Structure formats: C-alpha cells, structure tokens
Amino acid sequence: MPLAALLLAAASTAIFWTADGVLSLVIARAVQGVATGTAIGGLAAGLVNFSPARHPQQGPP
C-alpha cells in the first residue's frame, strides 16, 4: 500500500506541475487525497502490527 500511495502522490505532483486550468487542479487534488488516504491506511496498519502491545519483548523495558 505505501508503494501505491507513493506512486499516486507522484502522479498528483505531475498533474499539479502541468495544470493549466481549474479542472486539472481539482483532478490533481483528488488524486492527492486518494494517495494520502492510501498512505494513512497502510501506515496505520503497520503501526498497529508492530506496536509494543503485540510484541512486548521488543518494547521499552
């Protein structure tokens, strides 16, 4: 998921870079929002998976 989010963020950056009107800015912002939502979902799942509550032997003493 983080790789897909990174690719979507790169695509939105390219759309922003070449935007020549309001419609292309709205599309770029929508793609950026999907990229952010994808990144938050994947990274939150990773945080939960590697939390000290699941792996107490890896947490602080």
C-alpha positions, -999 to +999 in steps of 0.1 A: +000+000+000+027+026+008+042+020-027+008+026-043+004+058-022+039+070-033+030+064-070-003+082-066+015+111-049+040+113-077+011+113-103-006+141-085+026+161-084+029+156-121-007+167-127-001+198-105+031+206-124+013+206-157-020+220-146-034+247-169-069+251-155-092+247-126-103+212-137-068+198-138-062+213-103-093+196-090-082+163-105-047+167-091-062+174-056-085+144-058-055+121-068-035+136-039-064+129-015-066+093-026-028+090-022-029+104+013-058+081+023-040+051+009-008+060+028-026+066+061-044+033+059-013+013+051+009+031+076-016+028+104-019-009+098+019-011+101+019+008+133-007-015+148+011-046+136+044-035+151+030-020+183+046-029+217+013-044+228+016-071+202+053-076+207+061-068+243+096-083+241+106-055+216+092-026+236+110-005+262+119-022+295 
